[in-house]
Amino acid sequence: MTIRVLIADDQALVRSGFRMILEARDDLTVVGEAGDGDQAVRLAAQTSPDVVLMDVRMPGADGLSATARLTATADPPRVIILTTYDLEEPLYAALRAGASGFLLKDVRPADLVEAIRVVARGDALLAPTATRRLLDRFVATDVTPPASSAVLDRLTDREREVLTRLARGASNAEISAGLVVTEATVKTHVSAILRKLGVRDRVQAVVLAYDLGLVRPRPSS
């Protein structure tokens, strides 16, 4: 299956570079290029991309507002946020808006291609990527169990523990080692968590964990 990609960045040279990388792969095709958020939303409606590479800072409508608009549509594309900075607070807002993860603009070509494939198949970019460092900024080291929540009460104790570790940025392999279970078991727990919480991927599960108090934002220094 060919993955349809829309590139949104205000720098034509960046867009051209990404296009060259993507179109060298048989399973990827670039369906359009946008120079700002408004154009990205319009082109997405016209071309139905599977994945949008979205720059954060663009003139007019920026990547954050465009991401929120795209992910609110009936059949939303997956959005990967592109940034020059690896610890930028607006990126957390982008994850809340529905982005499936983010990459630094100096990402290696092979990693960019793999990231697109990952989100296109319904997974999300968490650890071990720049997203790990973002989570480290917002998640406190000590986690206090939250007050009872009707949403969290849908989870078993083990599922809640898995979600907590996800929110700390742990990969499936790390959760597997920490809980002394197989990775297949971890994947089963993650699937159950997504289903019970009504979220589409790991990133949105982590955002919900913040919102429900399962993990706490780190106080500003």
NUSE-574166 format. One record per residue (C-alpha): residue number from 1; x, z, y; residue in three letters. Coordinates in Angstrom, 1 decimal, decimal comma, padded with zeros to 4 digits, always signed. Example, Ala and Ser with C-alpha at 12.3 -4.5 7.8 and 13.67 -1.06 7.14 Angstrom:
NUSE-574166
r logu:1; x:+012,3; z:+007,8; y:-004,5; zaza:ala
r logu:2; x:+013,7; z:+007,1; y:-001,1; zaza:ser
//
This chain:
NUSE-574166
r logu:1; x:+000,0; z:+000,0; y:+000,0; zaza:met
r logu:2; x:+001,3; z:-000,9; y:+003,4; zaza:thr
r logu:3; x:+001,4; z:+001,9; y:+006,0; zaza:ile
r logu:4; x:+000,2; z:+000,8; y:+009,4; zaza:arg
r logu:5; x:+002,1; z:+002,4; y:+012,3; zaza:val
r logu:6; x:+001,5; z:+002,6; y:+016,0; zaza:leu
r logu:7; x:+004,4; z:+003,5; y:+018,3; zaza:ile
r logu:8; x:+003,7; z:+005,3; y:+021,6; zaza:ala
r logu:9; x:+006,6; z:+005,8; y:+023,9; zaza:asp
r logu:10; x:+007,2; z:+005,0; y:+027,6; zaza:asp
r logu:11; x:+010,7; z:+003,6; y:+026,9; zaza:gln
r logu:12; x:+010,6; z:+000,0; y:+025,7; zaza:ala
r logu:13; x:+014,1; z:+000,4; y:+024,2; zaza:leu
r logu:14; x:+013,0; z:+003,3; y:+022,1; zaza:val
r logu:15; x:+009,9; z:+001,4; y:+020,9; zaza:arg
r logu:16; x:+012,0; z:-001,6; y:+020,0; zaza:ser
r logu:17; x:+014,5; z:+000,6; y:+018,1; zaza:gly
r logu:18; x:+011,8; z:+002,2; y:+016,0; zaza:phe
r logu:19; x:+010,1; z:-001,1; y:+015,4; zaza:arg
r logu:20; x:+013,3; z:-002,6; y:+014,0; zaza:met
r logu:21; x:+013,8; z:+000,4; y:+011,7; zaza:ile
r logu:22; x:+010,2; z:+000,4; y:+010,4; zaza:leu
r logu:23; x:+009,7; z:-003,4; y:+009,9; zaza:glu
r logu:24; x:+012,9; z:-003,5; y:+007,7; zaza:ala
r logu:25; x:+010,8; z:-001,6; y:+005,1; zaza:arg
r logu:26; x:+008,4; z:-003,5; y:+002,9; zaza:asp
r logu:27; x:+005,8; z:-000,7; y:+002,9; zaza:asp
r logu:28; x:+005,6; z:-000,2; y:+006,7; zaza:leu
r logu:29; x:+004,2; z:-002,4; y:+009,4; zaza:thr
r logu:30; x:+004,0; z:-001,8; y:+013,2; zaza:val
r logu:31; x:+000,5; z:-002,7; y:+014,4; zaza:val
r logu:32; x:+001,1; z:-002,0; y:+018,1; zaza:gly
r logu:33; x:+003,2; z:-000,4; y:+020,9; zaza:glu
r logu:34; x:+001,9; z:+001,7; y:+023,7; zaza:ala
r logu:35; x:+003,6; z:+002,9; y:+026,9; zaza:gly
r logu:36; x:+001,4; z:+005,8; y:+027,6; zaza:asp
r logu:37; x:-001,3; z:+008,0; y:+026,0; zaza:gly
r logu:38; x:-004,3; z:+006,1; y:+027,3; zaza:asp
r logu:39; x:-002,9; z:+002,9; y:+025,9; zaza:gln
r logu:40; x:-002,2; z:+004,6; y:+022,6; zaza:ala
r logu:41; x:-005,8; z:+005,7; y:+022,2; zaza:val
r logu:42; x:-007,1; z:+002,3; y:+023,1; zaza:arg
r logu:43; x:-004,7; z:+000,5; y:+020,7; zaza:leu
r logu:44; x:-005,5; z:+003,0; y:+017,9; zaza:ala
r logu:45; x:-009,2; z:+002,1; y:+018,2; zaza:ala
r logu:46; x:-008,3; z:-001,6; y:+018,0; zaza:gln
r logu:47; x:-005,7; z:-001,5; y:+015,2; zaza:thr
r logu:48; x:-006,7; z:+001,5; y:+013,0; zaza:ser
r logu:49; x:-003,1; z:+002,8; y:+012,3; zaza:pro
r logu:50; x:-002,5; z:+005,2; y:+009,5; zaza:asp
r logu:51; x:+000,3; z:+007,0; y:+011,5; zaza:val
r logu:52; x:+001,0; z:+007,2; y:+015,2; zaza:val
r logu:53; x:+004,5; z:+008,0; y:+016,5; zaza:leu
r logu:54; x:+003,7; z:+009,8; y:+019,7; zaza:met
r logu:55; x:+006,1; z:+010,7; y:+022,5; zaza:asp
r logu:56; x:+005,4; z:+014,0; y:+024,2; zaza:val
r logu:57; x:+006,2; z:+013,0; y:+027,8; zaza:arg
r logu:58; x:+004,8; z:+009,8; y:+029,1; zaza:met
r logu:59; x:+003,3; z:+008,8; y:+032,5; zaza:pro
r logu:60; x:-000,5; z:+009,1; y:+032,9; zaza:gly
r logu:61; x:-002,0; z:+010,6; y:+029,7; zaza:ala
r logu:62; x:+000,8; z:+012,4; y:+027,9; zaza:asp
r logu:63; x:+001,3; z:+012,7; y:+024,1; zaza:gly
r logu:64; x:-000,5; z:+016,0; y:+023,9; zaza:leu
r logu:65; x:-003,8; z:+014,9; y:+025,4; zaza:ser
r logu:66; x:-003,6; z:+011,6; y:+023,5; zaza:ala
r logu:67; x:-003,1; z:+013,5; y:+020,2; zaza:thr
r logu:68; x:-006,1; z:+015,6; y:+020,8; zaza:ala
r logu:69; x:-008,2; z:+012,6; y:+021,5; zaza:arg
r logu:70; x:-007,0; z:+010,7; y:+018,5; zaza:leu
r logu:71; x:-007,4; z:+013,5; y:+016,0; zaza:thr
r logu:72; x:-011,0; z:+014,1; y:+017,3; zaza:ala
r logu:73; x:-012,1; z:+010,7; y:+016,2; zaza:thr
r logu:74; x:-014,2; z:+010,1; y:+013,1; zaza:ala
r logu:75; x:-011,4; z:+008,7; y:+011,0; zaza:asp
r logu:76; x:-008,2; z:+010,0; y:+012,8; zaza:pro
r logu:77; x:-004,7; z:+008,7; y:+012,2; zaza:pro
r logu:78; x:-001,9; z:+011,0; y:+011,3; zaza:arg
r logu:79; x:+000,2; z:+011,8; y:+014,4; zaza:val
r logu:80; x:+003,9; z:+012,6; y:+014,4; zaza:ile
r logu:81; x:+005,1; z:+013,9; y:+017,7; zaza:ile
r logu:82; x:+008,5; z:+012,6; y:+019,0; zaza:leu
r logu:83; x:+010,6; z:+014,7; y:+021,3; zaza:thr
r logu:84; x:+014,1; z:+015,1; y:+022,7; zaza:thr
r logu:85; x:+013,9; z:+018,8; y:+022,5; zaza:tyr
r logu:86; x:+013,6; z:+020,9; y:+019,3; zaza:asp
r logu:87; x:+012,2; z:+024,1; y:+020,8; zaza:leu
r logu:88; x:+009,6; z:+023,0; y:+023,3; zaza:glu
r logu:89; x:+006,5; z:+025,1; y:+023,7; zaza:glu
r logu:90; x:+004,1; z:+022,1; y:+024,3; zaza:pro
r logu:91; x:+004,9; z:+021,0; y:+020,7; zaza:leu
r logu:92; x:+003,0; z:+024,0; y:+019,4; zaza:tyr
r logu:93; x:+000,0; z:+022,8; y:+021,5; zaza:ala
r logu:94; x:+000,4; z:+019,4; y:+019,9; zaza:ala
r logu:95; x:+000,2; z:+021,0; y:+016,4; zaza:leu
r logu:96; x:-003,0; z:+022,8; y:+017,5; zaza:arg
r logu:97; x:-004,3; z:+019,5; y:+018,8; zaza:ala
r logu:98; x:-004,0; z:+018,1; y:+015,3; zaza:gly
r logu:99; x:-000,5; z:+016,6; y:+015,0; zaza:ala
r logu:100; x:+000,9; z:+016,6; y:+011,4; zaza:ser
r logu:101; x:+004,4; z:+017,5; y:+012,6; zaza:gly
r logu:102; x:+007,2; z:+016,3; y:+014,8; zaza:phe
r logu:103; x:+010,6; z:+014,8; y:+014,9; zaza:leu
r logu:104; x:+013,5; z:+014,7; y:+017,2; zaza:leu
r logu:105; x:+014,2; z:+011,2; y:+018,7; zaza:lys
r logu:106; x:+017,7; z:+011,2; y:+017,3; zaza:asp
r logu:107; x:+016,2; z:+011,4; y:+013,8; zaza:val
r logu:108; x:+018,1; z:+009,3; y:+011,2; zaza:arg
r logu:109; x:+016,4; z:+006,1; y:+010,3; zaza:pro
r logu:110; x:+015,9; z:+007,1; y:+006,6; zaza:ala
r logu:111; x:+014,4; z:+010,4; y:+007,7; zaza:asp
r logu:112; x:+012,0; z:+008,7; y:+010,1; zaza:leu
r logu:113; x:+010,8; z:+006,4; y:+007,4; zaza:val
r logu:114; x:+010,3; z:+009,2; y:+004,9; zaza:glu
r logu:115; x:+008,5; z:+011,3; y:+007,5; zaza:ala
r logu:116; x:+006,0; z:+008,5; y:+008,0; zaza:ile
r logu:117; x:+005,5; z:+008,2; y:+004,3; zaza:arg
r logu:118; x:+005,0; z:+011,9; y:+004,0; zaza:val
r logu:119; x:+002,2; z:+012,2; y:+006,6; zaza:val
r logu:120; x:+000,6; z:+009,0; y:+005,4; zaza:ala
r logu:121; x:+000,0; z:+010,4; y:+002,0; zaza:arg
r logu:122; x:-001,6; z:+013,5; y:+003,5; zaza:gly
r logu:123; x:+001,2; z:+016,0; y:+003,7; zaza:asp
r logu:124; x:+002,7; z:+017,5; y:+006,8; zaza:ala
r logu:125; x:+006,1; z:+018,0; y:+008,3; zaza:leu
r logu:126; x:+007,0; z:+021,6; y:+008,1; zaza:leu
r logu:127; x:+010,2; z:+023,0; y:+006,7; zaza:ala
r logu:128; x:+013,0; z:+021,9; y:+006,5; zaza:pro
r logu:129; x:+012,7; z:+020,0; y:+009,8; zaza:thr
r logu:130; x:+012,7; z:+020,7; y:+013,5; zaza:ala
r logu:131; x:+009,3; z:+022,3; y:+012,9; zaza:thr
r logu:132; x:+011,0; z:+025,2; y:+011,1; zaza:arg
r logu:133; x:+012,7; z:+026,0; y:+014,4; zaza:arg
r logu:134; x:+009,5; z:+025,8; y:+016,3; zaza:leu
r logu:135; x:+007,8; z:+028,2; y:+013,8; zaza:leu
r logu:136; x:+010,8; z:+030,6; y:+014,1; zaza:asp
r logu:137; x:+010,2; z:+030,7; y:+017,9; zaza:arg
r logu:138; x:+006,5; z:+031,7; y:+017,6; zaza:phe
r logu:139; x:+006,3; z:+033,8; y:+014,4; zaza:val
r logu:140; x:+007,3; z:+037,4; y:+014,5; zaza:ala
r logu:141; x:+009,7; z:+038,7; y:+011,8; zaza:thr
r logu:142; x:+007,4; z:+041,6; y:+010,9; zaza:asp
r logu:143; x:+003,9; z:+040,5; y:+009,9; zaza:val
r logu:144; x:+001,1; z:+043,1; y:+010,1; zaza:thr
r logu:145; x:-002,0; z:+042,4; y:+007,8; zaza:pro
r logu:146; x:-004,8; z:+041,2; y:+010,1; zaza:pro
r logu:147; x:-008,2; z:+042,8; y:+010,3; zaza:ala
r logu:148; x:-010,7; z:+041,5; y:+007,9; zaza:ser
r logu:149; x:-011,9; z:+037,9; y:+008,7; zaza:ser
r logu:150; x:-014,7; z:+036,0; y:+007,1; zaza:ala
r logu:151; x:-012,4; z:+033,0; y:+006,9; zaza:val
r logu:152; x:-009,4; z:+034,8; y:+005,4; zaza:leu
r logu:153; x:-011,7; z:+036,6; y:+003,0; zaza:asp
r logu:154; x:-012,3; z:+033,3; y:+001,2; zaza:arg
r logu:155; x:-008,7; z:+033,5; y:+000,0; zaza:leu
r logu:156; x:-007,4; z:+035,5; y:-002,9; zaza:thr
r logu:157; x:-004,6; z:+038,0; y:-002,3; zaza:asp
r logu:158; x:-002,0; z:+035,5; y:-003,7; zaza:arg
r logu:159; x:-003,4; z:+032,6; y:-001,6; zaza:glu
r logu:160; x:-003,1; z:+034,8; y:+001,5; zaza:arg
r logu:161; x:+000,5; z:+035,6; y:+000,6; zaza:glu
r logu:162; x:+001,2; z:+031,9; y:+000,1; zaza:val
r logu:163; x:-000,4; z:+031,1; y:+003,5; zaza:leu
r logu:164; x:+001,7; z:+033,9; y:+005,2; zaza:thr
r logu:165; x:+004,9; z:+032,3; y:+003,8; zaza:arg
r logu:166; x:+003,8; z:+028,9; y:+004,9; zaza:leu
r logu:167; x:+003,3; z:+030,2; y:+008,4; zaza:ala
r logu:168; x:+006,8; z:+031,5; y:+008,3; zaza:arg
r logu:169; x:+008,0; z:+028,0; y:+007,6; zaza:gly
r logu:170; x:+008,8; z:+028,3; y:+003,9; zaza:ala
r logu:171; x:+008,9; z:+025,2; y:+001,7; zaza:ser
r logu:172; x:+007,2; z:+025,0; y:-001,6; zaza:asn
r logu:173; x:+010,5; z:+025,6; y:-003,3; zaza:ala
r logu:174; x:+011,2; z:+028,7; y:-001,2; zaza:glu
r logu:175; x:+007,7; z:+030,1; y:-001,9; zaza:ile
r logu:176; x:+008,2; z:+029,4; y:-005,6; zaza:ser
r logu:177; x:+011,5; z:+031,3; y:-005,6; zaza:ala
r logu:178; x:+010,1; z:+034,2; y:-003,5; zaza:gly
r logu:179; x:+007,0; z:+034,7; y:-005,7; zaza:leu
r logu:180; x:+008,7; z:+033,8; y:-009,0; zaza:val
r logu:181; x:+006,2; z:+031,1; y:-009,9; zaza:val
r logu:182; x:+006,6; z:+027,4; y:-010,5; zaza:thr
r logu:183; x:+006,3; z:+024,8; y:-007,7; zaza:glu
r logu:184; x:+003,3; z:+023,3; y:-009,4; zaza:ala
r logu:185; x:+001,6; z:+026,7; y:-009,1; zaza:thr
r logu:186; x:+002,5; z:+026,8; y:-005,4; zaza:val
r logu:187; x:+001,0; z:+023,4; y:-004,9; zaza:lys
r logu:188; x:-002,2; z:+024,5; y:-006,6; zaza:thr
r logu:189; x:-002,4; z:+027,5; y:-004,3; zaza:his
r logu:190; x:-001,8; z:+025,3; y:-001,2; zaza:val
r logu:191; x:-004,5; z:+022,9; y:-002,2; zaza:ser
r logu:192; x:-006,9; z:+025,8; y:-002,7; zaza:ala
r logu:193; x:-006,0; z:+027,2; y:+000,7; zaza:ile
r logu:194; x:-006,6; z:+023,9; y:+002,5; zaza:leu
r logu:195; x:-009,9; z:+023,5; y:+000,7; zaza:arg
r logu:196; x:-011,2; z:+027,0; y:+001,4; zaza:lys
r logu:197; x:-010,1; z:+027,0; y:+005,0; zaza:leu
r logu:198; x:-011,5; z:+023,6; y:+005,7; zaza:gly
r logu:199; x:-008,2; z:+022,2; y:+007,1; zaza:val
r logu:200; x:-006,6; z:+018,9; y:+006,3; zaza:arg
r logu:201; x:-002,9; z:+019,8; y:+005,9; zaza:asp
r logu:202; x:-000,3; z:+022,5; y:+005,9; zaza:arg
r logu:203; x:+000,3; z:+022,4; y:+009,7; zaza:val
r logu:204; x:-003,3; z:+023,0; y:+010,5; zaza:gln
r logu:205; x:-003,3; z:+025,9; y:+007,9; zaza:ala
r logu:206; x:-000,4; z:+027,4; y:+009,8; zaza:val
r logu:207; x:-002,1; z:+027,0; y:+013,2; zaza:val
r logu:208; x:-005,2; z:+028,7; y:+011,7; zaza:leu
r logu:209; x:-003,0; z:+031,5; y:+010,4; zaza:ala
r logu:210; x:-001,9; z:+032,1; y:+014,0; zaza:tyr
r logu:211; x:-005,4; z:+032,0; y:+015,3; zaza:asp
r logu:212; x:-006,7; z:+034,5; y:+012,7; zaza:leu
r logu:213; x:-003,9; z:+037,0; y:+013,2; zaza:gly
r logu:214; x:-002,2; z:+036,5; y:+009,8; zaza:leu
r logu:215; x:+001,0; z:+035,9; y:+011,8; zaza:val
r logu:216; x:+001,7; z:+036,9; y:+015,3; zaza:arg
r logu:217; x:+003,3; z:+034,9; y:+018,1; zaza:pro
r logu:218; x:+006,6; z:+036,3; y:+019,1; zaza:arg
r logu:219; x:+006,5; z:+038,0; y:+022,5; zaza:pro
r logu:220; x:+008,0; z:+036,1; y:+025,4; zaza:ser
r logu:221; x:+011,5; z:+037,3; y:+026,3; zaza:ser
//
